[in-house]
Amino acid sequence: MQLANTAGATYFHQVVDCQWACPAHTPVPEYIRLIGQGRYSDAYMVNWVSNVFPGVLGRTCDRPCEPACRRGRVEENNGAKPEPVAICRLKRVAADNKTTLNMPTAAAANGKRVACVGAGPASLTVARDLALQGYSVTVFDGEAKAGGFIRSQIPRFRLPESVIDEETGYVFRLGVEFKNGQRIESMKALMGQ
């Protein structure tokens, strides 16, 4: 097998096995390259585009990318098969070592309003994506803080609350409105608003 030509940018834009195995198809080689260069904030932003919560995932993901890692097929370590790259842990490294982030801003308002019921990861992802396209998004949740199951079901030794607050905060800083303590009992009443 020939060594991969990593001199040009095209190598880093190819979909490789680990990227394909990731449900979000995160460009793994690109963010690992950025981490290797010490560009943690840039690596975080590469993750943020496809995964709204890189810091959360860096602590909780079940790592479907790692069994697909091609390192074991292209490298040998004295005849032993090397371990896959710790892709998930590197996501956490980028999240924990980032400094200044160049977060995008919401697009100009397009006059359309969207309500997201629940403030879990799915709703917050939709809210982020729509805010970036100019929609006015309001997220309703019966709980005091956003996060849904990532806040209520993952133990704090695994996922500190500060990480959840930080990453949900990025969504709300895009102009997404959060109405906490408001459980939606009737979709008809919500649509009437």
C-alpha positions as CSV (number, residue, x, y, z in Angstrom):
1,M,0.0,0.0,0.0
2,Q,1.3,3.4,-0.9
3,L,1.6,6.2,1.7
4,A,-1.2,8.8,1.4
5,N,-0.2,12.1,-0.1
6,T,-1.0,14.6,2.6
7,A,0.9,17.5,1.0
8,G,-2.2,18.9,-0.6
9,A,-5.6,19.9,0.9
10,T,-7.4,17.3,-1.2
11,Y,-6.4,14.5,1.1
12,F,-8.1,16.2,4.0
13,H,-11.3,16.7,2.1
14,Q,-11.8,13.0,1.2
15,V,-14.3,11.0,3.0
16,V,-12.4,8.3,4.9
17,D,-13.7,5.3,6.8
18,C,-13.9,6.9,10.2
19,Q,-15.7,9.9,8.8
20,W,-18.2,7.6,7.0
21,A,-18.8,5.6,10.2
22,C,-19.6,8.8,12.2
23,P,-23.4,9.4,12.1
24,A,-22.7,13.1,11.5
25,H,-19.9,12.4,9.0
26,T,-17.5,14.8,10.8
27,P,-14.4,15.4,8.8
28,V,-12.1,13.5,11.2
29,P,-8.8,13.9,9.4
30,E,-9.3,17.6,9.1
31,Y,-9.8,18.2,12.8
32,I,-7.1,15.8,13.8
33,R,-4.7,17.7,11.5
34,L,-5.7,21.0,13.2
35,I,-5.2,19.6,16.7
36,G,-1.7,18.4,15.6
37,Q,-1.0,22.0,14.6
38,G,-2.2,23.2,18.0
39,R,-5.2,24.9,16.4
40,Y,-7.7,23.7,18.9
41,S,-10.3,26.4,18.3
42,D,-10.3,25.7,14.6
43,A,-10.6,22.0,15.3
44,Y,-13.5,22.7,17.6
45,M,-15.3,24.7,14.8
46,V,-14.8,21.9,12.3
47,N,-16.6,19.6,14.8
48,W,-19.3,22.3,15.6
49,V,-20.4,22.4,12.0
50,S,-21.5,18.8,12.0
51,N,-21.9,18.2,15.8
52,V,-23.5,21.0,17.7
53,F,-22.0,19.8,21.0
54,P,-18.4,18.7,20.5
55,G,-17.5,19.0,24.1
56,V,-20.5,16.8,25.1
57,L,-19.7,14.2,22.4
58,G,-16.0,14.2,23.3
59,R,-17.1,12.8,26.7
60,T,-20.1,10.7,25.8
61,C,-20.0,9.4,22.2
62,D,-19.9,5.6,21.8
63,R,-17.2,6.2,19.1
64,P,-18.5,4.3,16.0
65,C,-15.6,6.0,14.1
66,E,-12.8,4.3,16.0
67,P,-13.5,0.7,14.9
68,A,-13.5,2.0,11.3
69,C,-10.1,3.7,11.8
70,R,-7.7,2.7,9.0
71,R,-4.6,3.0,11.2
72,G,-4.7,-0.7,11.9
73,R,-4.7,-1.5,8.2
74,V,-1.9,0.8,7.1
75,E,0.5,0.8,10.0
76,E,2.4,-1.9,11.8
77,N,4.1,-1.6,15.2
78,N,6.7,-4.4,15.4
79,G,4.2,-6.8,13.9
80,A,1.4,-5.8,16.3
81,K,-1.7,-4.2,15.1
82,P,-1.8,-0.6,16.5
83,E,-4.8,0.7,18.3
84,P,-7.2,3.0,16.4
85,V,-6.8,6.7,16.8
86,A,-8.6,8.0,19.9
87,I,-10.9,10.1,17.7
88,C,-13.5,10.8,20.4
89,R,-11.0,11.8,23.0
90,L,-9.4,14.2,20.4
91,K,-12.8,15.9,20.1
92,R,-12.7,16.5,23.8
93,V,-9.1,17.8,23.5
94,A,-10.2,20.4,21.0
95,A,-13.2,21.4,23.2
96,D,-11.1,21.6,26.4
97,N,-8.2,23.6,24.8
98,K,-10.1,26.0,22.5
99,T,-9.6,29.7,23.2
100,T,-11.2,32.3,20.9
101,L,-14.0,30.9,18.7
102,N,-15.0,32.5,15.5
103,M,-18.7,31.6,15.8
104,P,-20.9,32.4,12.9
105,T,-23.7,34.9,13.3
106,A,-27.3,34.4,12.5
107,A,-28.3,35.4,9.0
108,A,-30.6,38.4,8.4
109,A,-34.1,37.8,9.6
110,N,-36.2,36.2,6.9
111,G,-39.5,36.9,8.6
112,K,-40.3,33.3,9.4
113,R,-40.8,32.0,12.9
114,V,-40.2,28.5,14.2
115,A,-41.0,26.9,17.5
116,C,-39.0,24.0,18.8
117,V,-40.7,21.9,21.5
118,G,-38.2,20.6,24.0
119,A,-34.6,21.9,24.6
120,G,-32.8,18.6,24.0
121,P,-30.0,18.0,21.5
122,A,-32.3,17.5,18.5
123,S,-34.3,20.7,19.1
124,L,-31.1,22.7,19.8
125,T,-29.5,21.4,16.6
126,V,-32.6,22.4,14.6
127,A,-32.6,25.8,16.3
128,R,-28.9,26.4,15.5
129,D,-29.3,25.4,11.9
130,L,-32.4,27.6,11.4
131,A,-31.0,30.6,13.2
132,L,-28.0,30.5,10.8
133,Q,-30.5,30.7,8.0
134,G,-32.4,33.8,9.4
135,Y,-35.4,32.1,11.1
136,S,-36.7,33.5,14.4
137,V,-36.5,30.4,16.6
138,T,-38.1,30.0,20.0
139,V,-37.3,26.9,22.1
140,F,-39.9,25.8,24.7
141,D,-39.0,23.4,27.5
142,G,-40.6,22.5,30.8
143,E,-37.2,22.4,32.6
144,A,-35.3,25.3,33.9
145,K,-32.2,24.7,31.8
146,A,-31.6,23.5,28.2
147,G,-30.0,20.2,27.4
148,G,-32.7,17.6,27.8
149,F,-31.3,14.1,28.5
150,I,-27.7,15.2,28.2
151,R,-28.4,17.3,31.3
152,S,-30.7,14.9,33.2
153,Q,-29.4,11.4,32.4
154,I,-25.6,11.6,32.1
155,P,-23.7,11.6,35.4
156,R,-21.8,14.8,36.2
157,F,-18.5,12.9,36.6
158,R,-18.8,12.0,32.9
159,L,-20.3,15.3,31.7
160,P,-19.9,18.5,33.8
161,E,-22.8,20.8,33.8
162,S,-20.5,23.7,32.8
163,V,-19.9,22.0,29.4
164,I,-23.6,21.7,28.8
165,D,-24.2,25.3,29.7
166,E,-21.3,26.5,27.5
167,E,-22.4,24.6,24.4
168,T,-26.1,25.2,24.7
169,G,-25.2,28.9,25.2
170,Y,-23.6,29.0,21.8
171,V,-27.0,28.2,20.3
172,F,-28.8,30.9,22.3
173,R,-26.1,33.5,21.4
174,L,-27.3,33.1,17.8
175,G,-30.5,34.8,18.9
176,V,-32.5,31.7,19.6
177,E,-35.0,32.5,22.3
178,F,-35.4,30.0,25.2
179,K,-38.6,29.9,27.1
180,N,-37.9,27.7,30.1
181,G,-40.5,26.3,32.5
182,Q,-43.1,26.2,29.7
183,R,-44.3,22.8,29.0
184,I,-46.3,22.6,25.7
185,E,-49.5,20.8,26.4
186,S,-51.3,21.7,23.2
187,M,-49.9,22.1,19.7
188,K,-53.1,23.8,18.7
189,A,-52.5,26.5,21.4
190,L,-48.9,26.8,20.4
191,M,-49.8,27.3,16.7
192,G,-52.3,29.9,17.8
193,Q,-49.5,32.0,19.2
